[in-house]
Amino acid sequence: MPADRLRDGPRCPRCHTPLFEGEPVELTESTFDRHVGDGDLPVVVDFWAPWCAPCRAMAPAYAEAARRIEPAARFGKLNTDEAQSVAGRYGIRSIPTLIVFKGGREVARHSGAMGADALARWVATALG
């Protein structure tokens, strides 16, 4: 998908579902690399766990930031309890931890919860 067409509401050519729904995508160990990969689209990943109160408190703000920013960046959530190998690969020691990936490489990291406005500013700064 050419970058200049991302705001046109692109759909999957096979199933015709929207590629961007303004909601974070649930990532797993098997889908993480496919989403983060080395594509041109930046990906913001929330490393979280269901038992983490700050993670749960930040979830609505994270979803709001996704609605504001997509399709300029894809937003995803990775449950660290279910994807321990991915969390270990990125040295996740506390949650929530947010990482911005661009071209498959980490370009920014933040540990701790943020509100939607602060999150949007942080992502904009990370993406330059």
C-alpha positions as CSV (number, residue, x, y, z in Angstrom):
1,M,0.0,0.0,0.0
2,P,1.6,3.3,-1.0
3,A,2.0,5.7,1.9
4,D,0.0,8.4,0.1
5,R,-3.1,6.1,0.0
6,L,-3.1,5.1,3.7
7,R,-5.8,7.7,4.6
8,D,-8.1,6.4,1.9
9,G,-9.5,3.7,4.2
10,P,-7.6,0.7,2.6
11,R,-9.1,-2.8,2.8
12,C,-7.6,-6.2,2.6
13,P,-7.9,-7.4,-1.1
14,R,-8.8,-10.9,0.1
15,C,-11.3,-10.4,2.9
16,H,-12.2,-6.8,2.4
17,T,-11.9,-5.9,6.1
18,P,-10.3,-2.4,6.8
19,L,-6.6,-2.5,7.3
20,F,-6.9,0.2,10.0
21,E,-9.7,0.3,12.4
22,G,-8.3,2.8,14.9
23,E,-7.9,0.1,17.5
24,P,-4.7,-1.5,18.7
25,V,-4.0,-4.9,17.1
26,E,-3.5,-7.9,19.5
27,L,0.0,-9.2,18.9
28,T,1.2,-12.7,19.8
29,E,4.5,-14.5,19.6
30,S,3.5,-15.8,16.1
31,T,2.3,-12.4,14.7
32,F,4.8,-10.0,16.3
33,D,7.6,-10.2,13.7
34,R,5.1,-10.0,10.9
35,H,3.6,-6.7,12.2
36,V,6.9,-5.1,13.4
37,G,9.0,-6.6,10.6
38,D,11.0,-4.3,8.4
39,G,8.1,-2.6,6.7
40,D,7.8,1.2,6.1
41,L,4.9,1.6,8.5
42,P,6.0,2.5,12.1
43,V,4.6,0.3,14.8
44,V,3.9,1.3,18.4
45,V,3.8,-1.7,20.8
46,D,2.4,-1.7,24.3
47,F,4.0,-4.5,26.3
48,W,1.5,-5.2,29.0
49,A,-0.1,-7.9,31.2
50,P,-3.7,-8.4,32.4
51,W,-2.7,-8.3,36.1
52,C,-1.0,-4.9,35.7
53,A,-3.2,-2.1,37.1
54,P,-1.3,0.7,35.3
55,C,-1.5,-1.3,32.1
56,R,-5.3,-1.6,32.4
57,A,-5.6,2.1,33.4
58,M,-3.6,3.2,30.3
59,A,-5.6,0.9,27.9
60,P,-8.3,3.6,27.0
61,A,-5.6,6.3,26.5
62,Y,-3.6,3.9,24.2
63,A,-6.8,3.1,22.2
64,E,-7.5,6.9,21.9
65,A,-4.0,7.5,20.7
66,A,-4.4,4.8,18.1
67,R,-7.6,6.4,16.8
68,R,-5.8,9.8,16.5
69,I,-2.6,8.6,14.9
70,E,-3.5,5.6,12.7
71,P,-2.8,5.1,9.8
72,A,0.5,7.1,10.2
73,A,1.5,4.3,12.6
74,R,0.1,0.9,13.5
75,F,-0.6,0.3,17.2
76,G,-0.3,-3.1,18.8
77,K,-0.5,-4.7,22.2
78,L,1.6,-7.7,23.3
79,N,0.6,-9.6,26.4
80,T,4.0,-10.3,28.1
81,D,2.6,-13.3,30.0
82,E,1.6,-15.0,26.8
83,A,4.6,-13.9,24.7
84,Q,7.5,-14.2,27.2
85,S,10.1,-14.9,24.5
86,V,9.3,-11.6,22.7
87,A,9.3,-9.7,25.9
88,G,12.7,-11.3,26.8
89,R,14.1,-10.4,23.4
90,Y,13.4,-6.7,24.0
91,G,14.5,-6.8,27.7
92,I,11.1,-5.8,29.1
93,R,11.6,-5.5,32.8
94,S,8.6,-3.4,33.8
95,I,5.2,-2.9,32.3
96,P,3.7,-1.0,30.7
97,T,6.6,-0.4,28.4
98,L,6.0,1.2,25.0
99,I,8.3,0.8,22.1
100,V,8.2,2.5,18.7
101,F,9.6,0.4,15.9
102,K,10.4,1.9,12.5
103,G,11.8,-0.4,9.7
104,G,11.8,-3.2,12.2
105,R,14.2,-1.4,14.5
106,E,13.5,0.1,17.9
107,V,13.6,4.0,17.7
108,A,12.0,5.0,21.1
109,R,11.1,3.4,24.4
110,H,9.1,4.6,27.4
111,S,8.3,2.7,30.6
112,G,5.2,3.7,32.6
113,A,1.7,4.7,31.8
114,M,0.8,7.8,29.8
115,G,-2.3,9.7,28.9
116,A,-3.5,10.0,25.3
117,D,-2.1,13.5,24.8
118,A,1.3,12.6,26.2
119,L,1.4,9.4,24.2
120,A,0.5,11.2,21.0
121,R,3.2,13.8,21.6
122,W,5.8,11.0,22.4
123,V,4.9,9.0,19.3
124,A,5.1,12.2,17.1
125,T,8.5,13.0,18.5
126,A,9.7,9.4,18.0
127,L,8.6,9.5,14.4
128,G,10.2,12.8,13.8
